């Protein structure tokens, strides 16, 4: 068994997490995930200003404090903080170790960066470069773009001596790596049932990975949050697609994942089946697409729609001689009738503009709302004056043959070990499940859908996924038969016109709803209110639907009733609950 922890889920995560994980209990390896689509654009801008940069600088700040502790405890570090410059970060780590008087062997992985015209492109490499660095004696392994799960799969494959065709073991470790990759999201962060947990300072997760690839997800004793079947289910459903989880080293079948409680703050992952990977890698290209700016008008009191129409007409008339290519208005009706504060009497009218010409969305745009200050609707003001234009980028994913990527492990002694593409590949199996038959469970009540389910949502480029899971078989089977395209569009009108599909994960009593295009061109370019779709799941849970009464009477069906029972007070009666939510 190997104990692998996580201390970062994104660039900007808790700085103290590395020390907390090293101090909190025994570990063999500590991993950190620092990269996301938007992060690559940030790192590209860093590298343009200084060619020696292009990596996650916060990792060095963490090492400044913790490298001695990691060496003392014999914990190896595996991170993708190298970003666009793994060699540069590896050199900086070695220099830091020398300055601190520590002997540290540093390896790094190259080959992910691809030629790209007008942008940057990176292939998502697998785990075997990490394995070679660890075999070569590395105490610290720095990578660029690898799949997030590879940060765990690499150390597990190294420790257990797995072959490249040990599909079941690689698939099991991939699932464990997916759980760990986002840090505290596995221990209760961003969790629908957050009121059941102490989340003032959630701990970070770790995995005990066995030789067969099965794993126990846990956390250090005494840390906040919790590790339960529900918290692990939530993270398993985050930013996935269909039941086949495609990776560079293995395809993992998420519909075979089994979760079982294994004691307090311990959840066992087992039963995962895997198979050969596809012959292609995912490659992500980020390019600078133009410039953008924004402002928000505050509309207070009466005649909100008329006020919005007036200022919109005024702004568009003023911008007509040099109208930006993209101009998006969004009216957020945050106002309440007969409000007892000015803020709750106000709606917000957001205006976002985009153009390839910086001047069109710079000061030429910014002056327009300012010049309307004494010449528009009554009560005119903005939340803050618009500034100068800022650049934005677009992320595009595409396949690249594994045979065309020069995956190389650079060992601590400077020797280079080529990592060949997989000898065996397979085309992914595609195909939709047949539609489920509707289930009639008798009388219904109008309540939020979240009364019987939890959800977690996220983004991949312009695609959003919403993972929804249930605590009872009956609720899961009812939802499968109830959800149709028409109902999805009624629940989420913003998804109307977007292609979508649903993946069933019966072992988790879960479905994954994948909606293409709802996030436009991705987070770096989006003008959407929730650019990354992080709250789509909670919006879905808040929508009122006719839920069979029997489902709310089952154990685990209603979070409100569970909390009331634990507190020793009666839950709302069914009729009261329905009436409360209907108001």
N, C-alpha and C positions, 0 to 999 in steps of 0.2 A: 504494500500500500504506500502511496505517496500523498503527502498533504500539500495541496497547492492553494494559496490564497490569492485574493485580489485586493488592490489598494487604489484603483482608479477606474472609473467607468467613462470618463471623458476628459478632455483638456480643460481644466478648471475645477476638477473635482477636489474633494477635501484634502488639503495639503498634509494635514496631520495623520491621514489614514495609513501611510507607510509606517510611521512609528507605532501607531496603534496596533497594526497587524504584527509587527516584529516584537512588540512588548507583550501582546495579549496571550500568546501561547505558542506551542511548537509548530513550526512550518518547515517544509523542505524547499519549497519554491514560492516566491511571491511574484505575481504578475500585475501588470498595469496596462489598461487600454486607454490610449490618449487620442485616438483618431476617429474622425467622423467626416462626412462629406464636406461640411462647412469648414472643419478644421484644416483640410487640405488647402483650401483657398487662403486661409489665414497664414499657413506656413509658407505658401508660395509667395505671398506678399513680403513676409519676413526675408525670404531668400533673395528676392529681388533687391531689397535694401542692403543685404549683407550676405554674400555667397557662402559664408561660413555657418549661417543659420539654416532655418528650414526644419528644425526639430522642436519638440515640446520642451521649452526651457524650464517649465515647472518641475520636470523630473530631476534636473540637476539641483534645483533648490531642495527637493526632498532628499536627494543623496547627500547633500552638504550636511544635513542633520543626521542621516540614518545609515550612511555607508559603513561606519565603524561598527554599529550595532548588527548590521547584516553579516559582516565578516565574523564578528565575535560569535554569532549564533549559527554560523554555517548555512545561512539561507541564500540560495541563488535567486537572482532577479531576472525575469524575462519580460520585456516591455516592447511595445511598438512605438515608443516615443521618438524613434529615429525619424519618423515622418518622411520628409523629402531628402533627408541627409543622414542616413544611419551611420555612415563612416565618420561624419563630423561629430555626431553625438558620442560615438564610441571613443573618439580621440579626446573629447572633452571629459568623458568619464575617467579615462586613464589619467588625464592631467589632474583631475580633482583628487583621485586616489593618491597620486604622487605627492600632491600638496598636503594631503592629510597624513602622509606617512604610512599608507596602507598598501599591501600587496594584493592586487585584484587582477584577475585575468578576464579580459573583455573580448567577446566575439560579436560579430554583427552579420546581418543577412542582407544581401543585395539582389537586384534583379527585378524588383517590382516596378521601377519607373520605366515607362515606355515612351518612345518618340510621340510627340503631339504638336500639331501646328496650332499656335495661338492659345495654348493652355498647358495643362499638365495632365498626364495619364499614368495611372498606376494599376497594375494587376494585383489581385488579391491572392498572395502566395499561401502555401500550406505550411505544415508543421516541420517538414524534414530538414530545412535549413537550420531551424532551431535545434533539432536533434543532433545534427552534425556539430554545431557549436558546443553543445553540452558534452558530447563525446570527446571533443577536443580540449576539454578542461575549463570551459568558460564558467566564471562565477556570475557574470552578467552577460546577457544576450540582448542586443539592441536590434530591432527590426524596423523596416519601413512598413509598407502596407502588407499585412498578412490578414487572413480572416481572424476575427476577434477570438473565436474558439481555439485557433491554433496556438494561442499563447498558453493554453492549458494542455492541449493535445500533445504538443512537442515535449514538454517535460515528462508527461505520462508515458509516451512512447519510448523516450530515452530510458527512463527508470525500469520499465517492464520489458524492454527489448522487443517491442512489437515489430513485426514485418509489415511491409507496405500493403499486404493483402489480408491483414487481420481485421477484416471489415467490421465485425461485431464490436471488437474492443475499440477501434477508432471511432465508430459511431457512438458508442456509449460515452467516450471521453468528449466527443464533440458536443453532445447534449449537455454534459456537465460544464463544458467551457462556455456554452451559450448562456447557461444560468449565471455563471460568475462574471461574465464580461461587462455587465452594467453595474457592478458594485452593489450598493445598498438597495437597488431595486429587487434583489433576491431576499432581502431581510425585512421587507415591509415598506420600502420607499415607493411612493407613487402607487399605492395599493388601495383598491376600492374599499376594503374593510379596514381602513386605517384607524377607525375609532376603537377597534378591538386590541390595538397594540400600543406600546410605549415607543413613540417615534421621535422623542426629543433629541436623540443622538444615536441613530441606528448603527450597529456594527457592520463591518464588511464581511462578505461570505468567504468560505473556503470549502474545498472539496477533498474528500479522502477517496482517491481513485484506486481501485483494485486492479489486479493483473488482468482480469477479464473485461475491463472497461466499465464495469458498474461502479457507482460512486455514491457516497453519502455527502449531501450538502449540509453544512453546519456553519457555526460561527464561534468565535472565542467566547468562553464563559464570561458572564457578567457584562457583556456588551448589549446595547439597546436593540430594539426591533425584535424580530422573531424569524425562525426558519420553520415554516409549516408547509403542508401540501399545497395550501392556497397560495402562499407567497412564491413558492417555486413554480406553481402552475402559471401564475401571473407573468413571471419572467420568461418561461418557456414560450409563451404566446407572443412575446414582444418582437416586432419587426421580422416576422417570418412570412412565408408564402404558402405554398401547398404542403401536403403531407411529406413530400420528399424535400429534405433540407440539403441543397446542393453545396458541396464543398470541394476544394481542390484535391483532397486526399480520399474522400469517402462521401457517399450519399447516405444520410441518416434518415431513417423512417420515423418521423415524429408520431405517426399513428400507432407505433409499437411501444412507445415510452410508457413505463409503469412507474408510478410514484407511490411510496408507502412510508408512513410515519415510522421512525426508527428510534424513538425516544424524544425527550425534550430538545427542541431546536435541532432535530436531525431528520432528514428526509432522504430515503434511499431511491436512487434511480437505477432501474434494471430493465432487462428485456429488450433493449434497443437493437434493432436489426439494421444492418448496413450493407452496402454494395459498392461496386467500383464507381469512381467519380466520372463526371463527363470529361470529354477530351479537351474542353475549353475552360479557361479561367474567366471569372468576371473581371472586367477592367472598368475603372471609373475615370472619366475625363471631366475635369473642371476647367472652364475657360471664363475669362472676363467677358461679360456680355454687354456691359454698358454701365450707366450711372442711374441713381435714383434719389428721390427726395420725398418728403411727406409732411403733412400738417394735419391737425385735427381741430375742427371748429366745434365750439360748445353751443348747443341750442337749448335754451331754457324756457320752460313754461308752456304756453299755448302755441298752437299753430306750428308744430315741429316740422311737419312735411312741407308747409309753405316756406318756412325759413330755409330749409334745406334746398328747396327748388330755387329760391332767389340767389343764394350764395353760389350755388353750382352754376347757374346761368352767368353770374358776374365773373366768376373765375374762368369759365370756358371762353367767354367773350374776350377777356383780357389776354388769354393764352393763344387765341386763334391765329395770330400772325406767325407764331413759332410753336405750334402745338406739339407737346411731347408724343412720342410713339405710343406709349402706354399711359393711360390715365384712368385710375380706378377709384370710384366713390363707394363708400360703405357707410350706411346709416345704422348705428347701433342704438336701438331704443332702450337705453338705460334709464329713461325717465319714468316717473310714477305720477299718477294723478294726485292732486291735493297733497303734494309732498311736504314734509316738515323740515327739510333742509334744501338749500339751493342745489346741492350736488345731486340729490335724488330727484330733483325736478328737471334734470338736464339730460339731453341725449347727446351723443357724440357722432359727428360727421367726419369720417376719415377720408383723406385724399392722398393717394400714392401716385407718383409719376415716375416713369422710366424712359430713358432714351440713350442711344449710343453716343449722342453729342452731350458732353458734360455741361456745356453752357446752357442748353435748353432747360435743364432741371436744376441748375445752380441758382445764382442770384437772380436770373431772369424769372425763375419761378418763385423764389422766396419773397420777392418784393410784392407779388400780387396779393396775397392775403393781408399783408401789412397795410397796403394802400387802401384796403376796404374797411379799415378799422372804424372810420366815422361815416361810412357810406353804404352800410348793408342792413341786415336785419336787426331788430331791437335786441339789445343785450349781447351784441357781437363781442366775442373774444375767442382766443385759441388757447389750447393747453400749453403751448410754448411756441416761440417763433421758429419757423423753419430755418434750417442751416444751409450749408453748402451741399452740393451733390456728393454722394458716396458711391464707390464702385460696387457692383454686384456680379455674381458669377452664376453659371448654369452647370449642373451636374448631369452627365449622361453615362449610363451603363451600357456596355457592349461586351460580347465575348471575344476572347483572343485564344488561339490554339496554345495549349500548354507547351507544345514542342517549340514554340517561337519565343518562349520566355527563358532568359538565362538566369535561373535561380542559383545563387552561389552563397555558400557559407564561408565567411572569412574568420578563421580560427584565431585564438589569442596570439599564436606565434606568427601570424601574418599569412600562413598558407591558405590557399583557396580550394574549397571542395565543391565541385559542381554537383547540383542536385538534379538528377534526370527527371523527366516527366514520368508519370505512372505508366507501368508496363501494360496495365489492363484498364480500359475505360468502358463506359457504357452510356447509351443514350438514356436520359431520364424518361421515366414513364409518365405520360400525361393523360389526362382524361378526367372528366367530372363524375362525381358520384350521382347515381340516379336520384331524382327528387324524392324526398321523404313524404310519406302519406300523412295528411293532417290527423291529429289525435284529438278526439273530443273527450274532455275531462269534466264536462258539466258546467255549472254556473261560474261566471267570471266576475271580476271586479276591476274597475279602472284604477290602476296603480302604476307607479313608475316601473319600467322593465327591470331596473336595478333592485327591486324588491326580491327578485329570485335569482339574480346573477351578478357576477363581477366582470370587469373588463380591463384590458390594457391595450393601448393603441400606440402606433409609432409610424415612422416614415422610412421609405427607401426611394430617394429621388422624388418624383411626382406621385408616387404610389403610397397609399396609406393602408395599414392593416389594423383591424380591430379584433383582438382575441377576446372571446366571450366564453366564460365557463360557469358551470352550475354545480351545486352541491348534491343534487339528487338525479337519479336516472330519469325519473318522470319529467322533471323540468327540462332536462336536456332533450329528451325525445319529443316533448311538446314543441319546443322552440324549433327543432329541425323541421317539423311539419308545418309550423306556423309562418316561418319567415319566407317571404317571396320577394321578387324584385319590386313589385308594387309597394309592399310594406316597407322595404328598406328605404325606398325613395320618400315615402311618407314620414318615416322616422328621421331621415337625414336628407332633407331637400337639396342640400348642396351636392349630394352625390348623383342627382338626376342627370342622366346623359353620360355618366361615367361607366365604362365596362367594369364588371365586378365578378368575383367568383367566391365560393364558400368551400373551405376545406374542413372535413370532419376529423376530429381527434377523439374517438370514443373512450379510450382509456383515461383521458383527462376530463371526460364529460364536457368537451370544449368544441367550439367551432372557430375558425379564423376567417374573417370577412376581409377580402382584399379588394380595394377600390383603386382603379387606375385613373390617374389624371386629376384627382381631387385636390392635389397639392401643387398643381401647375408644373413649373419647371424645377421644383425642389426648393429647399429651405433658403438657399443663397439668393434666389430670385423671387421668392414668393412675396406677394402683398396680402396674403390671407391672414386673418386675425390670429389663427394658430398655425403658423407656417409649417410646423413639423407634425401636426396631427396628434399631439400628445394628449389632448383632452377629448378627442372624438369618442373614445369609449365611454367617458363619463357623460358626455352629451347624450349618447345612445341610451345609457342607463336611466337618464332623467326623463325620457319620453314616456308619456302615459299610454298604456296599452291595456287591453282586456285580458287579464291573466286569470286562469282557472283558480278558483278559491282553494281547491284541494292542494295546490302547489304551495300556497302560503301557510298551510297547516302542517306541512311536512317538516321534519327536523332539518334545520339549516336553511329553510326557505326564506326566512325574513330576518335580516340583520337587526332590525328594530326590536323584534320579539326576542331574539337571542340576548341582546343587551339588557332588555327589561328583565328577563328571567334571571340573568346573572346578578342583577342589582337587587333582586328580591322584590320587585314591584310588578304589577300586572302590565302586560302590553296593551296597546289599544285594541279594542274589540274590532272584529272585521269591518263592521259597518262604519265605525268611527274612522278607521284607517282609510277606507275608500272615500269617505266624505272629506277628510282632511286633504288628501291629495287632489281631489277634484276641484277644490276651491280655487 
